[in-house]
């Protein structure tokens, strides 16, 4: 999910206005490393990468409770089941719902890249076979990208996305085949600039943000099967016919969008003088403007006002950083880091020790005493 990358050197102007503490589009709600590329043949459960939803239900338009015994591996396939067992005897065993079904989701979140699944959908009014990403930003707003096949017409695919809990971007695409008859490949490629959906390797739809801002928060990869109700005709209302319905997944994969090879990111900052307050020193410690510096290196930066924290997601280095205003304690990929000086606010801008920040993201620092500037750069593998 990433293909926007043409790195250039940036020179910080003396008059650059940077509000480091203003909320930016979220990339994460928590400090956790993002998942890396994989292809899972789904012949058995990988408990490190995946979990089965169990013991709860979505409610609302979902008529099911999620049960892990409705996620099975058989004949080299992942099979998601939908039926009324054991709900018909005791709905409390199905989270108070009349039906039980299966959902399989990653333990980690995944960022920009290509998401793929080979699957056979389920036919039937009120049934939805889904393959999608789901995440939330620091404000708890939903970011989601969908591949959905409605059982009422399995000759069509529906794409959709949600950004900050705003959806209504659906598109219905004729497939030219019945998705419930056989396995087919479904994929979407997510970048900062577009989302592209593919069927059997063929591009079938593109969104560029013209209909609404594209998602930006990493998400869990999820496959599920669920019975619907009260969807205003969208999926139809599910009525159980007595047999267990089965959605099958042959494999699922994620390919992380790679940085361009052999290129260099860099940003140059002026050392403080009366007219250029862009970097300053506390004793011998150089303090750098966090948001400007990291966004110049194409990282994502977010202010969490409730916790007074600044979260940085840097996919180039794989680092997730957390800084807290006024604190000398930071976190790098969940590990404690003690700073030489606390995070400092000056005119609404957060400054952090430059050396620690550069080391955390794999950058080098070069000082030009003659021009009173400091250059931060790194090569992209």
MOKAGI-V901110 format. One record per residue. SS is DSSP state (alpha for helix, beta for strand, coil for the rest). OMEGA is omega in whole degrees, 0 to 359 (none if undefined). D_LAST is the distance of its C-alpha to the last C-alpha in Angstrom with 1 decimal. Layout:
ss;omega;d_last
SS;OMEGA;D_LAST
SS;OMEGA;D_LAST
//
This chain:
ss;omega;d_last
coil;181;17.3
coil;177;15.1
coil;179;14.9
coil;180;15.9
coil;170;13.1
coil;189;14.0
coil;177;13.1
coil;177;16.0
beta;179;17.4
beta;173;20.2
beta;183;23.4
coil;179;25.4
coil;178;28.9
coil;185;31.9
coil;179;33.2
coil;178;30.2
coil;181;31.6
coil;177;29.3
coil;188;30.9
coil;185;28.5
coil;174;30.9
coil;182;31.6
coil;175;30.3
coil;176;27.3
coil;187;26.5
coil;169;25.6
coil;181;22.4
coil;175;23.9
coil;184;27.3
coil;179;26.3
coil;178;23.6
coil;180;22.1
coil;177;18.6
coil;180;17.8
coil;180;17.9
coil;184;15.2
coil;176;15.7
beta;165;19.0
beta;183;22.0
beta;181;25.3
coil;173;28.2
coil;175;30.6
coil;175;33.0
coil;182;33.3
coil;174;32.3
coil;187;29.1
coil;177;30.3
coil;183;27.0
coil;190;25.4
beta;168;28.6
beta;177;32.0
beta;178;35.2
coil;187;36.9
coil;171;40.2
coil;178;43.3
beta;178;42.8
coil;179;43.2
coil;186;42.0
coil;178;45.6
coil;182;46.5
coil;181;46.0
beta;181;44.9
coil;187;47.8
beta;163;46.0
beta;179;45.0
beta;178;41.8
coil;183;42.5
alpha;176;40.3
alpha;174;42.9
alpha;171;42.3
beta;185;38.7
beta;177;39.3
beta;187;37.5
beta;179;39.8
coil;179;39.7
coil;183;35.9
beta;166;35.6
beta;180;35.1
beta;177;38.4
beta;187;39.2
beta;174;43.0
beta;177;45.3
beta;181;49.0
coil;180;51.6
coil;355;51.3
coil;187;52.2
coil;182;52.7
coil;179;56.1
coil;182;57.5
coil;182;55.9
alpha;177;53.6
alpha;178;52.6
alpha;179;50.5
alpha;178;48.6
coil;177;48.0
coil;182;51.3
coil;182;50.4
coil;184;52.3
beta;176;49.3
beta;176;46.4
beta;189;43.1
coil;175;39.6
beta;184;36.2
beta;188;32.9
beta;179;30.0
beta;177;26.7
coil;179;26.7
coil;172;23.4
coil;183;22.5
beta;181;19.8
coil;184;18.1
coil;180;17.2
beta;180;16.9
beta;183;19.5
beta;187;22.4
beta;174;24.8
beta;171;28.1
beta;190;30.7
beta;172;34.0
beta;186;37.7
coil;180;39.3
coil;177;42.8
coil;177;45.8
coil;180;48.3
coil;178;49.3
coil;180;47.7
beta;179;44.8
beta;172;41.1
beta;186;38.2
beta;171;34.9
beta;190;31.2
beta;171;29.3
beta;181;27.1
beta;177;28.8
beta;176;27.8
beta;177;29.5
coil;185;28.6
coil;178;29.9
coil;180;33.2
coil;180;33.6
coil;185;33.2
beta;170;32.1
beta;190;29.0
beta;174;29.4
beta;192;28.6
beta;159;31.2
beta;181;32.1
beta;175;35.8
beta;182;38.6
beta;184;42.1
coil;181;44.6
coil;175;47.3
coil;185;45.7
coil;172;43.0
coil;182;42.8
beta;176;40.7
beta;175;37.3
beta;175;36.9
beta;178;33.6
beta;171;33.4
beta;178;31.3
beta;175;32.2
beta;183;30.8
coil;177;32.5
coil;178;35.0
beta;180;36.0
coil;180;36.1
coil;177;38.5
coil;187;35.8
coil;175;36.9
beta;179;37.2
beta;187;39.2
beta;174;38.2
beta;184;40.5
coil;185;38.9
coil;176;41.4
coil;178;41.8
coil;185;42.8
coil;178;39.9
coil;183;42.3
coil;186;43.3
coil;179;40.1
coil;175;36.4
beta;181;34.0
beta;178;30.3
beta;183;29.5
beta;167;26.2
beta;179;24.9
beta;186;21.6
beta;177;21.1
coil;175;19.3
coil;187;20.4
coil;181;22.4
coil;167;24.0
beta;178;24.9
beta;178;25.7
beta;182;27.9
beta;171;28.3
beta;183;31.1
coil;176;30.8
coil;182;27.8
beta;178;29.8
beta;182;29.0
beta;181;32.0
beta;178;31.3
beta;171;29.1
beta;182;29.3
coil;182;27.9
coil;180;29.6
coil;179;32.8
coil;181;34.8
coil;182;33.3
coil;180;30.1
coil;177;27.3
coil;179;26.3
coil;179;23.6
coil;175;24.0
coil;182;22.2
beta;171;24.7
beta;174;25.9
beta;188;26.1
beta;170;29.9
beta;179;32.3
beta;177;36.0
beta;184;39.5
beta;178;42.1
beta;187;45.7
beta;173;46.3
coil;174;49.3
coil;179;50.4
coil;180;47.6
coil;176;50.0
coil;183;49.8
coil;181;46.0
coil;188;45.8
coil;181;49.5
coil;184;51.2
coil;171;50.6
coil;184;53.7
coil;182;53.3
coil;175;55.1
coil;182;55.2
coil;177;52.4
coil;176;48.9
beta;187;46.3
beta;169;43.0
beta;185;39.6
beta;177;37.4
beta;181;33.7
beta;175;32.4
beta;173;28.7
beta;185;26.2
beta;173;22.5
beta;176;19.6
beta;181;16.3
beta;177;13.8
coil;186;12.7
coil;173;9.1
coil;174;7.3
coil;183;7.7
coil;170;5.7
coil;180;6.2
coil;185;8.0
beta;170;9.2
beta;175;11.1
beta;174;14.4
beta;183;17.8
beta;181;20.9
beta;176;23.9
beta;173;27.4
coil;187;29.1
coil;165;32.2
beta;186;35.3
coil;184;38.3
coil;186;36.9
beta;183;33.2
coil;185;32.8
coil;173;29.0
beta;182;28.2
beta;184;30.9
beta;166;31.7
beta;189;33.6
coil;179;34.8
coil;183;31.8
beta;178;29.3
beta;181;27.4
beta;185;27.4
beta;178;25.0
beta;191;25.5
alpha;186;23.4
alpha;183;23.4
alpha;182;22.9
alpha;185;20.0
alpha;176;18.0
alpha;175;19.0
alpha;176;17.9
coil;175;14.4
coil;171;15.1
coil;178;15.9
beta;184;19.3
beta;181;22.2
beta;177;25.6
beta;176;28.9
beta;186;31.0
coil;182;34.4
coil;182;36.2
coil;183;34.3
coil;182;33.5
beta;173;29.8
beta;181;26.6
beta;179;23.9
beta;174;20.2
beta;182;17.7
beta;184;14.1
coil;181;12.1
coil;180;8.7
coil;184;9.5
coil;184;12.1
beta;170;14.8
beta;187;18.3
beta;173;20.5
beta;175;24.3
beta;180;26.4
beta;182;30.2
beta;178;32.3
coil;185;34.4
coil;174;32.7
coil;180;31.0
beta;176;29.5
beta;177;26.2
beta;176;24.1
beta;184;20.5
coil;176;19.9
coil;180;23.7
beta;183;24.0
beta;176;26.3
beta;178;25.2
beta;182;28.0
coil;178;27.5
coil;178;29.3
coil;180;31.0
coil;174;31.6
beta;188;30.1
beta;176;32.4
beta;176;33.7
beta;180;34.9
coil;178;36.4
coil;181;34.7
beta;180;31.2
beta;178;29.3
beta;178;28.0
beta;178;26.0
beta;185;25.3
alpha;185;22.4
alpha;181;21.4
alpha;181;21.2
alpha;181;19.2
alpha;180;16.6
alpha;183;16.3
alpha;183;16.1
coil;174;13.0
coil;180;11.1
coil;175;12.3
beta;183;14.6
beta;178;18.0
beta;184;19.9
beta;178;23.6
beta;184;25.8
coil;183;29.3
coil;182;31.1
coil;180;29.7
coil;179;29.6
beta;179;26.0
beta;181;22.9
beta;178;19.4
beta;183;16.6
beta;175;13.0
beta;175;9.4
beta;179;6.3
coil;183;3.8
coil;none;0.0
//
